[in-house]
């Protein structure tokens, strides 16, 4: 590893002059640059978690031109096979076939080539498949953690640099430059971050040719004219470590990612209040009474002029949002959830068992963005999501005696369709022709939740073919995707780019397979998938521009989840899961770290519900109506610098995640096997007394809202105690604003104590 301090002088985003001063990692040094009469110092020390470095520069004169300073390390004898990583932005260098496709992108190869075509991405930041020279330029806000590095599988060695997202009042930058001819690759951490010449931008092309993801947009970044007496610096850690596998590399990253920055969890909106607002919004704005059939269903959005907002199976919430209403059992919500369940079965299923991906006004559309008439293209992930949740809903309705003759058979027919597809191809692809059951685009991990759906189908129906298919598909995903660190193609409009949805869906699938079989292999796969999924979760609080809506709302980004490498925004929650797979991972492993991650994700979500006394202000100059949530948490300028910290108008899938969170994530979780208590909800919880059979807690609601807090008591030595639908067994505790109460819990019930308001 060769290490340099780099000093760049700019004209706009173009480098005029570049100076390098070689330094040795671990050895302190003093250096100087002529511009601004800059004097610098690099100091190292061994920290608890890695080699800590601090670069500081002082300017004795005003800079005549904008500058940046940075730390650059260059790896010699570089190998193209090295896995280049930047969390939530770059996975294996994003080294895929990149094509300039307009949004929404859809690349359909020739029929004979579709099954094993190498993954295709749009023009997003990536290292080249073919060219000797390529680069990736990012700002800290493009990533879930200000960090980057690589894994050398041949040497079994990992390298990571962790920095801060803001230094000297500017966002930091992370650049990767590869030269395969010279066999070198350089990694530069700098302040201010300057993407030289070009940036990634998602929007209308300047030449008017259309709406594109585009890595060639002219950069507006600039260095900084430091004034006399000002200082600039970088605070970072460098880690070089042994890692037997890529999973070990991700595990090391996740265990060290808080070493430079972290965030906080504020108590603002209880789970129950967010659920109430979104529930009422769904009943008010999302239920479509279908005149053609005399029934109705929960639409995925509220804009009736957009076909995809009427109905989409799985993915953004169709067939998922009705589950919480069935759980709750409230009359109006339950009846509409039941209506949605029956509408899906009665009107949206193909004769061969598959369900259509898009529906509006009596027409079933395909997923190839051909909206001029019926279509048969299906994003397989949609049906995988749908099967998983229909099975959960079936269990609820069967327990209430509300299944109709044929309902079980229809859902089993969908599971049968997955069995046929896997038997034919040994995979289930990303897109299929529903009518011919032909894989048109394969080679992605997007429908990984199908593993769990089929395992659950085996539990429900007892058909051995379902379990056999789940086991075979699980092995396929483990070997070809999880072990290679590429979980991709979950959303329908990113081609095969890496994404968080595929990662969390894969985790859900493996957890369910382990739950069904008890085989340790699948628990190991779940833990490996989880390490990748967690890389998409933001682990610090981003400093938004002062004038932004996010800054005004005091938004904490800790626990938000980046979408994918193309759509570079973070988001409230997981699309579209509660994250209770993390709770199950704790139950099956005893590793409380999973609960901390679940707390980060679930707690963050409720900040983004629009309420009358804390409305979400949008870039359109309006406030979102009550109960609305938008998917954007903008730390990246991928849609323009003016959008950082801004929220888009409209209703989005985080509403579904909010509904699921209330019914699947306990406000308080108690594990009597070890006396563990974890609070996920927006209340304060203090353990007063903990014994082997009883635990006493003091609960305080510091928010301005009434909180109905769910409590799940558990004993993880009994693995089957908590399974799929545990909402009815959770205790509910009502706390008024500023109310403090004491409670005693055992394995069966909780006893209210004295109440006092503060």
CORRA-V992561 format. One record per residue. SS is DSSP state (H for helix, E for strand, L for the rest). Layout:
SS / SS
This chain:
L / E / E / E / E / E / E / E / E / E / E / L / L / E / E / E / E / E / E / E / E / E / E / L / L / L / L / L / E / E / E / E / E / L / H / H / H / E / E / E / E / E / E / E / E / E / L / L / L / L / E / E / E / E / E / E / E / E / E / L / L / L / L / L / L / L / E / E / E / E / E / E / E / E / E / E / L / L / L / L / L / L / E / E / E / E / L / L / L / E / E / H / H / H / L / L / E / E / L / L / L / E / L / L / L / L / L / L / L / L / H / H / H / L / L / L / L / L / L / E / E / L / L / L / L / L / L / L / L / L / L / L / E / E / E / E / E / E / E / H / H / H / L / L / L / L / E / E / E / E / E / E / L / L / L / L / E / E / E / E / E / E / L / L / L / E / E / L / L / E / E / L / E / E / E / E / E / E / E / L / L / L / L / E / E / E / E / E / E / E / E / L / L / L / L / L / L / E / E / E / E / E / E / E / L / L / L / L / L / L / E / E / E / E / E / E / E / E / L / L / L / L / L / E / L / L / L / L / L / L / E / E / E / E / E / E / E / E / E / E / E / E / L / L / L / H / H / H / H / H / H / H / H / H / H / H / L / L / L / L / L / L / L / L / L / L / L / L / L / L / H / H / H / H / H / H / H / H / H / H / H / H / H / H / H / H / E / E / E / E / L / L / L / L / E / E / E / E / L / L / L / L / L / L / L / L / H / H / H / H / E / E / E / E / L / L / L / E / L / L / H / H / H / H / H / H / H / H / L / L / H / H / H / H / H / H / H / H / H / H / H / H / H / H / H / H / H / L / E / L / L / L / L / L / E / L / L / E / E / E / L / L / E / E / E / L / L / L / L / L / L / L / L / L / L / L / E / E / E / H / H / H / H / H / H / H / H / H / H / H / H / H / H / H / H / H / H / H / H / L / L / L / L / L / L / L / H / H / H / H / H / H / H / H / H / H / H / H / H / H / H / H / H / H / H / L / L / L / L / L / E / E / E / L / L / L / L / E / E / E / E / L / L / L / L / L / L / L / L / H / H / H / H / H / H / H / H / H / H / H / H / L / L / H / H / H / H / H / H / H / H / H / H / H / H / H / H / H / H / H / H / H / L / L / L / L / L / E / L / L / L / L / L / L / L / L / L / E / E / H / H / H / H / H / H / H / H / H / H / H / H / H / H / H / H / H / H / L / L / H / H / H / H / H / H / H / H / H / H / H / H / H / H / H / L / L / E / L / L / L / L / L / L / L / L / L / L / L / H / H / H / H / L / L / L / L / L / L / L / L / E / E / L / E / L / L / L / L / L / E / E / L / L / E / L / L / E / L / L / H / H / H / H / H / H / H / H / H / H / L / L / L / H / H / H / H / H / H / H / H / H / H / H / H / H / H / H / H / L / L / E / L / L / E / L / L / E / L / L / L / L / L / E / L / L / L / L / L / L / L / L / L / E / L / L / L / L / L / L / L / H / H / H / L / L / L / L / L / L / L / L / L / L / H / H / H / H / H / H / H / H / H / H / H / L / L / L / E / E / E / E / L / L / L / L / E / E / E / E / L / L / L / L / E / E / E / E / E / E / E / L / L / L / L / E / E / E / E / E / E / L / L / L / L / L / L / E / E / E / E / E / E / E / E / L / L / L / L / L / L / L / L / L / L / L / L / H / H / H / L / E / E / E / E / E / L / L / L / E / E / E / E / E / E / E / L / L / L / L / E / E / E / E / E / E / E / E / L
